[in-house]
Amino acid sequence: MTARLKTTLALVGSFVLGGGLLWLALRGVDLSAVGDALVGANWWWALPLVAVTIASHALRAWRWQFLLDAMPGERERVTFGNAFASLLIGYLVNQAAPRLGEVARAVNVASRSEHTFSGAFGTVVA
């Protein structure tokens, strides 16, 4: 089996799985009632919600950056962007497989910096 065929099968399988899960989640839901509720919603409440959510994630990434910088040994400093991206990747993985997001976060930051996986994972545990 070629690499291209494997990639194509994985992509098709992902779409089939996603479609099946979406169908399971939405079966029996009155979509017109959902649309009416969305049209009648007060969307101004979404702005402070988005701002607070981004600020919360930014503070967590900043705190994690401090923990990574406090590790012994001379390493290149992890940038805020890498810490923030790794944190969000961890949250994304947690949606599919709870508690694996912490591992994914450590793997991502270790792959983008000079930190080892075990060191980065230790800061996640701390």
Rosetta constraint file for C-alpha pairs under 8 A:
AtomPair CA 1 CA 5 HARMONIC 6.53 0.50
AtomPair CA 1 CA 6 HARMONIC 6.90 0.50
AtomPair CA 2 CA 6 HARMONIC 6.36 0.50
AtomPair CA 3 CA 7 HARMONIC 6.20 0.50
AtomPair CA 4 CA 8 HARMONIC 6.15 0.50
AtomPair CA 5 CA 9 HARMONIC 6.05 0.50
AtomPair CA 6 CA 10 HARMONIC 6.07 0.50
AtomPair CA 7 CA 11 HARMONIC 6.15 0.50
AtomPair CA 8 CA 12 HARMONIC 6.12 0.50
AtomPair CA 9 CA 13 HARMONIC 5.86 0.50
AtomPair CA 10 CA 14 HARMONIC 6.06 0.50
AtomPair CA 11 CA 15 HARMONIC 6.37 0.50
AtomPair CA 12 CA 16 HARMONIC 6.18 0.50
AtomPair CA 13 CA 17 HARMONIC 6.02 0.50
AtomPair CA 14 CA 18 HARMONIC 5.95 0.50
AtomPair CA 15 CA 19 HARMONIC 5.92 0.50
AtomPair CA 16 CA 20 HARMONIC 6.06 0.50
AtomPair CA 17 CA 21 HARMONIC 6.16 0.50
AtomPair CA 18 CA 22 HARMONIC 6.03 0.50
AtomPair CA 19 CA 23 HARMONIC 6.08 0.50
AtomPair CA 20 CA 24 HARMONIC 6.26 0.50
AtomPair CA 21 CA 25 HARMONIC 6.16 0.50
AtomPair CA 22 CA 26 HARMONIC 6.12 0.50
AtomPair CA 23 CA 27 HARMONIC 5.76 0.50
AtomPair CA 30 CA 34 HARMONIC 6.56 0.50
AtomPair CA 31 CA 35 HARMONIC 6.12 0.50
AtomPair CA 32 CA 36 HARMONIC 6.16 0.50
AtomPair CA 33 CA 37 HARMONIC 6.16 0.50
AtomPair CA 34 CA 38 HARMONIC 6.21 0.50
AtomPair CA 35 CA 39 HARMONIC 6.17 0.50
AtomPair CA 36 CA 40 HARMONIC 6.16 0.50
AtomPair CA 37 CA 41 HARMONIC 6.03 0.50
AtomPair CA 43 CA 47 HARMONIC 7.62 0.50
AtomPair CA 44 CA 48 HARMONIC 7.82 0.50
AtomPair CA 45 CA 49 HARMONIC 6.53 0.50
AtomPair CA 46 CA 50 HARMONIC 6.05 0.50
AtomPair CA 47 CA 51 HARMONIC 6.23 0.50
AtomPair CA 48 CA 52 HARMONIC 6.01 0.50
AtomPair CA 49 CA 53 HARMONIC 6.07 0.50
AtomPair CA 50 CA 54 HARMONIC 6.12 0.50
AtomPair CA 51 CA 55 HARMONIC 6.10 0.50
AtomPair CA 52 CA 56 HARMONIC 6.00 0.50
AtomPair CA 53 CA 57 HARMONIC 6.29 0.50
AtomPair CA 54 CA 58 HARMONIC 6.02 0.50
AtomPair CA 55 CA 59 HARMONIC 6.12 0.50
AtomPair CA 56 CA 60 HARMONIC 6.33 0.50
AtomPair CA 57 CA 61 HARMONIC 6.16 0.50
AtomPair CA 57 CA 84 HARMONIC 7.33 0.50
AtomPair CA 57 CA 87 HARMONIC 7.76 0.50
AtomPair CA 57 CA 88 HARMONIC 7.93 0.50
AtomPair CA 58 CA 62 HARMONIC 6.11 0.50
AtomPair CA 58 CA 84 HARMONIC 6.54 0.50
AtomPair CA 59 CA 63 HARMONIC 6.11 0.50
AtomPair CA 60 CA 64 HARMONIC 6.14 0.50
AtomPair CA 61 CA 65 HARMONIC 6.07 0.50
AtomPair CA 61 CA 80 HARMONIC 6.88 0.50
AtomPair CA 61 CA 83 HARMONIC 5.37 0.50
AtomPair CA 61 CA 84 HARMONIC 4.97 0.50
AtomPair CA 61 CA 87 HARMONIC 6.48 0.50
AtomPair CA 62 CA 66 HARMONIC 6.44 0.50
AtomPair CA 62 CA 80 HARMONIC 6.58 0.50
AtomPair CA 62 CA 83 HARMONIC 7.44 0.50
AtomPair CA 62 CA 84 HARMONIC 7.79 0.50
AtomPair CA 63 CA 67 HARMONIC 6.50 0.50
AtomPair CA 64 CA 68 HARMONIC 6.21 0.50
AtomPair CA 64 CA 83 HARMONIC 7.11 0.50
AtomPair CA 64 CA 123 HARMONIC 7.32 0.50
AtomPair CA 64 CA 124 HARMONIC 7.68 0.50
AtomPair CA 65 CA 69 HARMONIC 6.15 0.50
AtomPair CA 65 CA 78 HARMONIC 6.52 0.50
AtomPair CA 65 CA 79 HARMONIC 7.57 0.50
AtomPair CA 65 CA 80 HARMONIC 6.80 0.50
AtomPair CA 65 CA 83 HARMONIC 6.28 0.50
AtomPair CA 66 CA 70 HARMONIC 6.21 0.50
AtomPair CA 67 CA 71 HARMONIC 6.84 0.50
AtomPair CA 67 CA 123 HARMONIC 6.12 0.50
AtomPair CA 68 CA 78 HARMONIC 7.32 0.50
AtomPair CA 68 CA 120 HARMONIC 6.81 0.50
AtomPair CA 68 CA 123 HARMONIC 6.56 0.50
AtomPair CA 69 CA 77 HARMONIC 6.32 0.50
AtomPair CA 69 CA 78 HARMONIC 7.42 0.50
AtomPair CA 71 CA 119 HARMONIC 7.67 0.50
AtomPair CA 75 CA 114 HARMONIC 6.01 0.50
AtomPair CA 75 CA 115 HARMONIC 6.95 0.50
AtomPair CA 76 CA 113 HARMONIC 7.03 0.50
AtomPair CA 76 CA 114 HARMONIC 6.32 0.50
AtomPair CA 77 CA 113 HARMONIC 7.92 0.50
AtomPair CA 78 CA 82 HARMONIC 6.53 0.50
AtomPair CA 78 CA 83 HARMONIC 6.69 0.50
AtomPair CA 78 CA 109 HARMONIC 7.87 0.50
AtomPair CA 78 CA 113 HARMONIC 6.40 0.50
AtomPair CA 79 CA 83 HARMONIC 6.32 0.50
AtomPair CA 80 CA 84 HARMONIC 5.94 0.50
AtomPair CA 81 CA 85 HARMONIC 5.97 0.50
AtomPair CA 82 CA 86 HARMONIC 5.95 0.50
AtomPair CA 82 CA 109 HARMONIC 6.62 0.50
AtomPair CA 82 CA 112 HARMONIC 7.27 0.50
AtomPair CA 83 CA 87 HARMONIC 6.10 0.50
AtomPair CA 83 CA 109 HARMONIC 6.75 0.50
AtomPair CA 84 CA 88 HARMONIC 6.30 0.50
AtomPair CA 85 CA 89 HARMONIC 6.11 0.50
AtomPair CA 86 CA 90 HARMONIC 6.14 0.50
AtomPair CA 86 CA 104 HARMONIC 7.75 0.50
AtomPair CA 86 CA 105 HARMONIC 4.87 0.50
AtomPair CA 86 CA 106 HARMONIC 7.52 0.50
AtomPair CA 86 CA 108 HARMONIC 5.72 0.50
AtomPair CA 86 CA 109 HARMONIC 5.97 0.50
AtomPair CA 87 CA 91 HARMONIC 6.40 0.50
AtomPair CA 87 CA 105 HARMONIC 5.79 0.50
AtomPair CA 88 CA 92 HARMONIC 6.17 0.50
AtomPair CA 89 CA 93 HARMONIC 6.22 0.50
AtomPair CA 89 CA 101 HARMONIC 7.19 0.50
AtomPair CA 89 CA 104 HARMONIC 7.06 0.50
AtomPair CA 89 CA 105 HARMONIC 6.31 0.50
AtomPair CA 90 CA 94 HARMONIC 6.17 0.50
AtomPair CA 90 CA 100 HARMONIC 7.56 0.50
AtomPair CA 90 CA 101 HARMONIC 3.84 0.50
AtomPair CA 90 CA 102 HARMONIC 5.65 0.50
AtomPair CA 90 CA 103 HARMONIC 7.50 0.50
AtomPair CA 90 CA 104 HARMONIC 5.49 0.50
AtomPair CA 90 CA 105 HARMONIC 4.70 0.50
AtomPair CA 91 CA 95 HARMONIC 6.61 0.50
AtomPair CA 91 CA 101 HARMONIC 5.82 0.50
AtomPair CA 92 CA 96 HARMONIC 7.25 0.50
AtomPair CA 92 CA 101 HARMONIC 7.07 0.50
AtomPair CA 93 CA 97 HARMONIC 5.99 0.50
AtomPair CA 93 CA 98 HARMONIC 7.33 0.50
AtomPair CA 93 CA 100 HARMONIC 6.47 0.50
AtomPair CA 93 CA 101 HARMONIC 4.74 0.50
AtomPair CA 93 CA 104 HARMONIC 7.11 0.50
AtomPair CA 94 CA 98 HARMONIC 4.34 0.50
AtomPair CA 94 CA 99 HARMONIC 5.87 0.50
AtomPair CA 94 CA 100 HARMONIC 5.97 0.50
AtomPair CA 94 CA 101 HARMONIC 4.60 0.50
AtomPair CA 94 CA 102 HARMONIC 7.90 0.50
AtomPair CA 97 CA 101 HARMONIC 7.30 0.50
AtomPair CA 99 CA 103 HARMONIC 7.56 0.50
AtomPair CA 100 CA 104 HARMONIC 6.25 0.50
AtomPair CA 101 CA 105 HARMONIC 5.98 0.50
AtomPair CA 102 CA 106 HARMONIC 6.36 0.50
AtomPair CA 102 CA 121 HARMONIC 7.43 0.50
AtomPair CA 102 CA 124 HARMONIC 6.62 0.50
AtomPair CA 103 CA 107 HARMONIC 6.13 0.50
AtomPair CA 103 CA 121 HARMONIC 6.74 0.50
AtomPair CA 104 CA 108 HARMONIC 6.00 0.50
AtomPair CA 105 CA 109 HARMONIC 6.29 0.50
AtomPair CA 106 CA 110 HARMONIC 6.01 0.50
AtomPair CA 106 CA 117 HARMONIC 5.89 0.50
AtomPair CA 106 CA 118 HARMONIC 7.98 0.50
AtomPair CA 106 CA 120 HARMONIC 5.12 0.50
AtomPair CA 106 CA 121 HARMONIC 5.05 0.50
AtomPair CA 106 CA 124 HARMONIC 7.21 0.50
AtomPair CA 107 CA 111 HARMONIC 6.11 0.50
AtomPair CA 107 CA 117 HARMONIC 5.82 0.50
AtomPair CA 107 CA 120 HARMONIC 7.83 0.50
AtomPair CA 107 CA 121 HARMONIC 7.95 0.50
AtomPair CA 108 CA 112 HARMONIC 6.36 0.50
AtomPair CA 109 CA 113 HARMONIC 6.09 0.50
AtomPair CA 109 CA 115 HARMONIC 7.45 0.50
AtomPair CA 109 CA 120 HARMONIC 7.20 0.50
AtomPair CA 110 CA 114 HARMONIC 6.52 0.50
AtomPair CA 110 CA 115 HARMONIC 5.06 0.50
AtomPair CA 110 CA 116 HARMONIC 5.42 0.50
AtomPair CA 110 CA 117 HARMONIC 5.29 0.50
AtomPair CA 110 CA 120 HARMONIC 6.59 0.50
AtomPair CA 111 CA 115 HARMONIC 7.97 0.50
AtomPair CA 115 CA 119 HARMONIC 6.52 0.50
AtomPair CA 115 CA 120 HARMONIC 6.43 0.50
AtomPair CA 116 CA 120 HARMONIC 6.18 0.50
AtomPair CA 117 CA 121 HARMONIC 5.88 0.50
AtomPair CA 118 CA 122 HARMONIC 5.99 0.50
AtomPair CA 119 CA 123 HARMONIC 6.56 0.50
AtomPair CA 120 CA 124 HARMONIC 6.52 0.50
AtomPair CA 121 CA 125 HARMONIC 6.26 0.50
AtomPair CA 122 CA 126 HARMONIC 6.12 0.50
